[in-house]
Amino acid sequence: MRAPLLVLAVASAACRPAHPASGTVNGGFAAVVRQAAPSVVTVLVEEHGESAGQRAVERATGDTQYNDMRTFILRMLSGPGNPVPGKGGSALGSGFIIRADGLIVTNRHVVEGARTVRVKLADDRVIPAQVLGTDATTDIALLRVQAGHLPALRLESSDKVSVGDHVIAIGNPFGLGQTVTAGVLSARARVLEQDPYIDFLQTDAAINFGNSGGPLLSTDGTVVGVTSTILSPSGGSVGLGFAIPAETVASVVTELEAHGRVSRGYLGITVQAMTPALAQALIGRDSAVGALITAVEPQGPSAGTLLAGDVVLSIGSTPVTFTTLGKVAVRLKPGTTVDASVVRAGVEQSIALRVGQLPDPPADPLHAGGRDTWVPNLELGVANSTTEIRLALKAQGEVSGLIVTQLRPTGAGALAGLKIGDLITHAGSKRLERVADLATVSKPSTKLPLLLRVVRDGSPGFIAITGSEEQ
């Protein structure tokens, strides 16, 4: 998520029905939808539980009025007895069948961290799904279900649609059920900051939470992309949707089915864009070519080979810039070497680079605090905090601390005025870095109170815990 824009993900994959239907703008898209809709599924996920710290952050910082209204709407739309999408450890997305024996494409972020994955077919059957593999770089996941012969869409190329052509999205936004929206292909080769390796297709077809993984089709029934992201200040569609091109999806699916993952090249460097002034200073040219290295990962594949201040002009025979270097690097084969043209101290030279394996991104750091621990003598629960949790609590200046996750109403912590979401940074003069630092604290009393330093809503203060009502 990038402030102030809310970034959601919604995917669509380029495919064509076995017997393509044609649709015209004047006649609508009913024939295309009838042909493709039976291949579109809803992906139902039971997630691994959030960390106790994350739950406390949400209770302390959530927009209560917005969240309560959204929950009410989703419950009304889900129907009696059905779980609310995205609540209570469950989530949903969309997907589509690409082979009659049960192969299904969806987004990685839909199934990431899932305890169980099920698929709801167009005929309302709900069946277990196996995750065959995921690819973090493209946000693609491949599932398999055992459900007999299924109607399938066929991945092809997104090149068959041009900017301005009509496209159709099918998915399950907000748990409403299968929904069709239409728009045009707005642009090609969009590069988003959070996904620098993909040239996205952009569309104004309405895409919302729950569409993730559903197909984006051309008017003749070809799926041209997997919709993966929207940009929106409100969380709803404002006509800025992005899809992973079908040709990208097809190559990833092949690797996932064969190996369960995709091997991608990695150089372990950070670069910035060249400017004419930098180009003149570093390489003696007026044109801003190449990519300027600003950092080299100490344990990475380029350590000892490339240096901060080097300018990479090309890798192999391919010229590179700041925007293209990452895309060139991920296509390299891990474990191999490749010659690069580099300018160092004003001299152009060829350097042999070792190609590493691109690592998967870390798990969501807000969820990294783990389970909470009960502190019996204070009658409260605490969990470790992370940098992101402290940032969410407006305590970014703190280097450590424990977040309050539970309070017994008549317990010593609650009587002293502690609240869920408080960040406890010190017990007396001792800095708290892990739950064990507080878990065995002695029981406080009016004669021997426990002094805690607490940050609440960004403001630090001290609380004396005595076991009695706050004085």
C-alpha positions in Angstrom: 0.0 0.0 0.0 1.4 3.4 -0.9 0.0 6.5 0.8 -2.1 8.3 -0.1 -3.2 5.7 -2.7 -4.7 2.5 -1.7 -3.2 -0.3 -3.8 -5.3 -3.4 -4.1 -4.7 -6.3 -6.4 -6.8 -7.8 -9.0 -5.6 -10.1 -11.7 -6.6 -11.2 -15.2 -5.0 -13.6 -17.5 -4.8 -13.7 -21.3 -6.8 -16.6 -22.5 -9.2 -17.8 -25.3 -12.1 -20.2 -25.0 -11.7 -23.5 -26.8 -14.4 -22.2 -29.2 -14.1 -18.5 -29.3 -17.2 -16.4 -29.3 -17.3 -13.0 -30.9 -18.9 -10.0 -29.4 -19.5 -6.6 -30.8 -19.7 -3.3 -29.0 -23.1 -2.5 -30.5 -24.5 -5.9 -29.6 -22.9 -6.0 -26.1 -20.7 -8.7 -24.7 -23.3 -11.3 -23.8 -22.0 -14.0 -26.1 -18.4 -13.6 -24.8 -19.6 -13.8 -21.2 -21.7 -16.9 -21.8 -18.7 -18.6 -23.3 -16.1 -17.5 -20.6 -18.1 -17.2 -17.4 -18.3 -21.0 -16.6 -14.4 -21.0 -16.5 -14.2 -18.2 -13.9 -14.1 -19.3 -10.3 -14.0 -17.8 -6.8 -11.0 -18.6 -4.6 -11.9 -19.0 -0.9 -9.0 -18.8 1.5 -8.7 -19.5 5.2 -5.8 -17.4 6.2 -3.1 -18.1 8.8 -4.1 -15.9 11.8 -2.8 -12.4 12.0 -0.2 -11.7 14.6 -1.5 -10.6 17.9 0.3 -7.3 17.4 -1.4 -6.6 14.1 -4.8 -7.3 15.6 -4.0 -4.8 18.4 -2.9 -2.2 15.8 -6.2 -2.6 14.0 -8.2 -2.1 17.2 -6.1 0.9 18.2 -5.9 2.7 14.8 -8.8 1.4 12.7 -11.4 3.8 11.2 -14.2 2.3 13.3 -17.1 3.9 11.4 -15.7 2.9 8.0 -14.8 -0.6 9.0 -18.2 -1.2 10.8 -20.1 0.0 7.7 -18.0 -2.1 5.4 -18.5 -5.2 7.5 -22.3 -4.6 7.6 -22.5 -4.3 3.8 -20.4 -7.4 3.3 -22.4 -9.4 5.7 -25.7 -8.3 4.0 -24.2 -9.3 0.6 -22.8 -12.6 1.8 -26.1 -13.9 3.1 -27.0 -15.6 6.4 -24.5 -18.1 7.7 -21.8 -17.2 5.2 -18.5 -15.8 6.4 -17.7 -12.1 5.7 -15.0 -11.9 3.1 -11.7 -10.6 4.5 -12.9 -11.0 8.1 -12.5 -13.6 10.7 -9.4 -15.1 9.0 -11.0 -15.6 5.6 -10.4 -14.0 2.3 -11.5 -14.4 -1.3 -10.3 -13.7 -4.8 -11.0 -14.8 -8.3 -9.4 -17.2 -10.7 -10.0 -19.0 -14.0 -9.6 -22.6 -15.3 -6.8 -22.9 -17.9 -7.0 -26.7 -18.4 -9.9 -29.1 -18.3 -8.2 -31.4 -15.8 -8.4 -28.7 -13.1 -5.5 -26.2 -13.5 -6.5 -22.8 -12.2 -4.7 -19.4 -12.4 -5.1 -16.8 -9.6 -3.0 -14.2 -7.9 -0.3 -15.1 -5.4 -1.4 -12.5 -2.9 -4.9 -14.2 -2.9 -3.4 -17.5 -1.5 -0.3 -16.3 0.2 -0.1 -17.5 3.8 -3.3 -19.6 3.4 -4.1 -22.5 5.7 -6.6 -23.9 3.3 -7.7 -23.0 -0.2 -11.0 -23.9 -1.8 -12.5 -23.1 -5.1 -16.2 -22.3 -5.9 -17.0 -23.3 -9.4 -19.6 -21.6 -11.6 -22.0 -24.5 -10.8 -21.7 -23.6 -7.1 -19.6 -26.7 -6.2 -17.0 -25.8 -3.5 -14.0 -28.1 -3.7 -10.5 -28.2 -2.1 -7.6 -26.8 -4.1 -3.9 -27.6 -4.0 -1.4 -24.7 -4.5 1.1 -26.1 -7.0 3.3 -23.0 -6.9 3.5 -19.2 -6.6 5.7 -16.5 -8.2 6.2 -13.4 -6.1 7.7 -11.4 -9.0 4.5 -11.6 -11.2 2.0 -12.2 -8.4 0.8 -15.4 -10.1 -0.3 -18.7 -8.4 -1.2 -22.0 -9.9 -3.9 -24.2 -8.3 -5.2 -27.7 -9.0 -8.6 -29.1 -8.3 -10.1 -32.6 -8.8 -13.5 -32.0 -10.3 -13.8 -33.9 -13.5 -13.8 -32.3 -16.9 -14.0 -28.5 -16.6 -14.5 -25.7 -19.1 -11.2 -24.0 -19.7 -9.8 -20.8 -21.1 -6.6 -20.7 -23.1 -3.7 -18.4 -22.4 -2.6 -16.4 -25.5 -0.9 -13.1 -26.1 -2.1 -9.6 -25.1 -0.7 -8.3 -28.3 -4.1 -9.0 -30.0 -5.6 -5.9 -28.2 -4.6 -2.3 -28.9 -5.0 0.7 -26.7 -8.6 1.8 -27.1 -10.0 -1.7 -27.7 -12.8 -2.9 -25.5 -11.9 -5.4 -22.7 -14.1 -7.3 -20.2 -13.3 -8.3 -16.6 -15.1 -11.1 -14.8 -14.6 -11.7 -11.1 -16.2 -11.7 -7.6 -15.9 -8.2 -6.2 -16.6 -7.8 -2.5 -18.1 -11.3 -2.4 -21.2 -10.3 -4.4 -20.9 -13.2 -6.8 -19.7 -13.4 -10.4 -19.8 -9.9 -11.9 -18.9 -8.6 -15.4 -17.5 -5.1 -16.1 -16.2 -3.6 -19.3 -14.0 -0.8 -20.4 -11.1 -0.2 -22.7 -7.4 -1.0 -22.7 -6.1 2.3 -21.5 -2.3 1.9 -21.9 0.5 -0.7 -22.2 3.8 -1.2 -20.4 2.9 0.6 -17.2 5.6 0.1 -14.6 4.4 0.4 -11.0 6.8 1.2 -8.1 5.9 -1.8 -6.1 6.1 -4.2 -9.1 9.1 -3.0 -11.2 9.5 -6.3 -13.1 6.2 -6.2 -14.9 4.9 -4.2 -17.9 1.3 -4.0 -16.8 -1.7 -3.5 -19.1 -3.9 -0.6 -17.8 -7.7 -0.6 -18.1 -10.6 1.4 -17.0 -12.9 -1.6 -16.6 -14.2 -1.5 -13.0 -12.1 -3.7 -10.8 -12.5 -4.0 -7.0 -11.5 -6.1 -4.0 -12.3 -9.7 -4.8 -11.6 -9.4 -8.6 -8.0 -10.5 -8.0 -7.0 -13.4 -10.2 -10.0 -13.1 -12.6 -9.6 -12.9 -16.4 -9.5 -9.8 -18.5 -10.9 -10.7 -21.9 -10.9 -9.2 -25.4 -14.2 -9.0 -27.2 -13.6 -12.3 -29.1 -13.1 -14.2 -25.8 -9.3 -14.2 -25.5 -8.1 -13.5 -22.0 -5.4 -10.8 -22.4 -4.2 -10.5 -18.8 -4.6 -11.3 -15.1 -5.8 -8.2 -13.3 -3.6 -7.6 -10.4 -3.7 -4.0 -9.0 -5.8 -0.9 -8.8 -4.9 2.6 -7.7 -7.6 4.3 -5.7 -7.8 6.9 -3.0 -11.0 5.3 -1.7 -10.3 1.6 -2.1 -12.9 1.2 -4.9 -12.5 1.4 -8.6 -11.7 4.8 -10.1 -10.8 3.5 -13.6 -7.1 2.7 -12.9 -6.8 -1.1 -13.0 -3.7 -3.1 -14.0 -3.4 -6.5 -15.5 -0.5 -8.9 -15.9 -0.1 -9.6 -19.6 -1.1 -13.1 -20.7 2.2 -14.0 -22.3 3.9 -13.3 -19.0 1.4 -15.5 -17.2 1.8 -18.4 -19.7 5.5 -18.6 -19.2 5.1 -18.5 -15.4 2.5 -21.2 -15.4 4.8 -23.5 -17.3 7.5 -23.1 -14.7 5.1 -23.4 -11.7 3.6 -26.7 -13.0 7.0 -28.2 -13.7 9.0 -26.9 -10.6 6.6 -25.1 -8.2 8.5 -21.9 -8.5 10.2 -19.7 -11.1 14.0 -19.2 -11.0 14.9 -15.6 -11.7 18.2 -13.8 -11.9 19.4 -11.4 -9.2 22.5 -9.1 -9.1 22.1 -7.7 -5.5 22.5 -4.0 -6.5 20.5 -0.8 -6.0 20.5 1.7 -8.8 19.2 5.2 -9.6 18.3 6.9 -12.8 21.0 8.8 -14.7 20.6 12.5 -15.5 22.5 14.6 -18.0 24.5 16.1 -15.2 25.4 12.7 -13.7 26.2 11.3 -17.2 28.6 14.2 -17.9 30.3 13.8 -14.5 30.5 10.0 -14.5 30.9 8.9 -18.1 31.7 12.1 -20.0 28.6 12.0 -22.1 25.6 14.4 -22.4 23.0 11.6 -22.8 21.6 10.0 -19.7 22.4 6.4 -20.5 22.9 3.5 -18.1 22.0 3.0 -14.5 24.0 4.4 -11.6 24.8 1.9 -8.8 24.1 3.4 -5.3 24.6 0.3 -3.2 25.8 -3.3 -3.4 24.4 -5.9 -1.2 27.3 -7.0 1.1 26.5 -10.8 0.8 25.0 -10.5 -2.7 26.3 -12.0 -6.0 27.9 -8.7 -7.0 29.8 -8.1 -3.8 33.5 -7.5 -4.6 32.6 -7.1 -8.3 30.5 -4.0 -8.7 31.0 -0.8 -6.6 28.7 2.1 -5.6 29.4 4.8 -8.2 29.7 2.3 -11.1 27.5 3.0 -14.1 26.1 -0.1 -15.8 25.6 0.5 -19.5 24.6 -3.0 -20.7 24.2 -6.6 -19.6 25.2 -9.1 -22.2 24.3 -7.4 -25.4 21.3 -5.5 -23.9 21.6 -1.8 -23.1 20.1 -1.0 -19.7 18.6 2.0 -17.9 17.2 2.5 -14.4 13.7 1.3 -15.6 14.9 -1.7 -17.5 17.8 -3.1 -15.5 15.5 -5.1 -13.1 13.6 -6.7 -16.0 16.8 -7.7 -17.7 18.3 -9.1 -14.5 15.3 -11.3 -13.6 15.6 -13.0 -17.1 19.1 -14.2 -16.4 19.7 -17.7 -15.3 20.8 -18.1 -11.6 24.2 -19.7 -11.2 25.6 -18.4 -14.5 27.9 -15.5 -15.3 27.2 -12.7 -17.8 29.5 -9.9 -19.1 28.4 -6.4 -18.3 29.7 -3.1 -19.7 30.4 -0.8 -16.8 32.0 2.7 -16.5 34.2 3.0 -13.4 36.1 6.1 -12.6 35.4 7.3 -16.2 36.8 4.2 -17.9 34.5 1.7 -19.6 35.3 -1.9 -19.0 33.8 -5.4 -19.3 33.1 -7.1 -16.0 31.9 -10.7 -15.5 28.9 -10.8 -13.2 27.8 -13.8 -11.2 24.0 -14.2 -11.3 22.2 -15.1 -8.1 18.7 -16.3 -7.3 16.1 -13.6 -6.8 14.8 -14.1 -3.3 11.1 -14.0 -2.5 9.9 -10.8 -0.7 9.6 -11.1 3.1 6.2 -11.8 4.6 4.0 -8.9 5.5 6.0 -7.3 8.4 2.9 -6.1 10.2 2.1 -9.8 10.7 5.6 -10.7 12.0 4.9 -10.0 15.7 3.8 -13.6 16.3 1.5 -14.8 19.1 1.0 -12.8 22.3 2.1 -13.8 25.8 0.1 -13.5 28.9 1.7 -11.6 31.8 -0.1 -13.1 34.8 1.1 -10.6 37.4 -0.2 -7.7 35.3 -3.2 -9.6 33.9 -2.5 -8.5 30.3 -1.2 -9.9 27.0 1.7 -8.4 25.1 3.4 -9.2 21.8 6.6 -8.2 20.1 6.5 -5.2 17.9 8.0 -4.6 14.5 9.2 -1.4 12.9 6.0 -1.3 10.8 3.8 -1.9 13.9 5.5 1.0 15.7 5.1 3.1 12.6 1.4 2.3 12.6 1.2 3.4 16.2 3.0 6.7 15.5 5.9 5.4 17.6 8.4 5.3 14.7 11.0 7.0 17.0 11.1 4.0 19.3 13.6 1.2 18.6 11.7 -1.5 20.4 8.7 -2.1 22.7 5.8 -4.5 23.4 2.3 -3.9 22.2 -0.6 -4.6 24.6 -2.9 -7.1 23.0 -5.3 -8.2 25.8 -6.5 -6.7 29.1 -8.5 -8.4 31.9 -11.0 -5.7 32.8 -10.3 -5.9 36.6 -6.6 -6.7 36.2 -3.7 -4.6 37.3 -2.9 -3.3 33.8 -6.5 -2.2 33.0 -6.9 -0.6 36.5 -3.8 1.5 35.8 -5.3 2.8 32.6 -3.5 0.7 30.0 -5.3 0.2 26.7 -5.0 -2.4 23.9 -2.6 -0.9 21.3 -0.4 0.8 23.8 3.3 0.4 23.2 5.2 -0.4 26.4 8.9 0.6 25.9 10.3 0.4 29.4 9.7 -1.3 32.7 11.4 1.0 35.2 14.7 1.9 33.5 14.8 -1.4 31.5 14.2 -1.2 27.8 11.7 -3.9 26.7 12.9 -5.7 23.5 11.0 -9.0 23.7 8.0 -10.4 25.6 10.3 -12.4 27.9 11.5 -9.0 29.4 8.1 -8.5 30.9 6.6 -11.9 31.2 8.2 -12.7 34.6 7.7 -9.3 36.2 6.9 -9.3 39.9 3.4 -8.5 41.0 3.1 -4.8 41.7 1.5 -3.3 44.8 0.8 0.2 46.2 4.1 -0.1 48.2 6.1 -1.5 45.2 4.5 -0.1 42.0 5.8 -1.0 38.6 6.6 2.1 36.5 6.0 1.6 32.8 6.8 4.0 29.9 4.0 3.8 27.4 3.5 5.4 23.9 -0.1 6.0 23.0 -1.2 7.8 19.8 2.4 8.9 19.3 2.8 10.5 22.8 5.0 8.9 25.4 4.2 8.9 29.1 4.6 6.9 32.3 2.0 4.7 34.1 2.4 3.3 37.6 0.8 -0.1 38.1 -0.2 -0.8 41.7 -3.0 -3.3 41.3 -5.5 -0.7 42.4 -7.6 1.9 40.5 -5.6 4.5 38.8 -5.1 7.5 41.2 
